[in-house]
Amino acid sequence: MLESLEDSFLKGIALSIIVVSTNDLQRLEKTIRSLVPDNKYVEYIFVSPSWNLQSNQIINQFLKRSLGTSKLLNDKGTGVYPAMQLGVNAAKGKYVCFWNSGDESVSRKSLLNLCKFLDVSQSKWAISLGIFDWLEQQNLTNENLRNFICNAEESLISHQTIFFNRNAFDKVGGYDLKFKVAADTKLIIEFFRIADPAWIDFPTVKVEKPKFASANNKRSRLECFIIALTAVPKEMKIQAIRNILYREASALRRKSVNVWK
C-alpha cells in the first residue's frame, strides 16, 4: 500500500481518474504502467469501445491486479467527450479528472500527496502542475487562467491537470456535447464563473503531447469563438473575441505565405 495512508485523513475514494482510449494500444500501455493498482483511494475508470479488443484485454489485466475500485466501461466510439461523460456518470470519487492514452502518473508519492490534498479540499476545482516534455512548465496563477479563457497565445490549462469536484461537475451540467473539440474549454469557463480554483504546487501527471490534426485546429477555433460569444464572462468577452480573430488572421496569413512559396 502507499506509505502512511493509514495515518492520513483519507476517508474514501478521493479521486476518479478517467482514461479514454480508442485504438491507441501503445500509449494506453504506457499509461497503465504508471498507475498504482494497490490504492483504494483512487478509482481508475477506463472507457474504450467494445470492439477495441486488444486495449480491453490490457485494461482487464490491470483490473485483476487492482483493489476492485476500478472498472472498464464500453462506449460506442462516438467521441472523446461522450466517453468522458460516461466515465463521470460511473465515478465514485470526490473529484474527477480526465487523462488520454499516453498520460502518466508522476510517482506513487505524488499520487499520495494528491489524494491527501483532494480529500481535505473544499474547493469546487483544483489545478496542479504538470510535466510537459514538449513545452515549458505551465504557471499556476489566476492570470494564466484568465489568459487561457481569453484565448491568449501561448496560454495553457491542460485538462489532465484539473480536478473537478464531482458534485460541482454535476451542477454545471458536465460536458456540453455540442462541442466536439472545445467542450473542455467550455467546462473550464463554467467552473471559472463559479469559483477560483485551488492551486496544487506539485506535478501530478506527465502529459503526452497531443496529436491534433489541422482540421481539428480549424474546428477548435470556430468552437472557441462560439464559446467566447456565449460563455466567457462579459468583462472578458471582447478580449477573447479579439484574440480568436487575431489568431485566425495569423493562420490565414501563414497559409497565404505557404501558397506563394
Summary of the structure (lengths in Angstrom):
residues: 261
radius of gyration: 18.8
end to end distance: 60.2
largest distance: 66.7
contacts: 803
relative contact order: 0.14
helix: 47%
strand: 17%
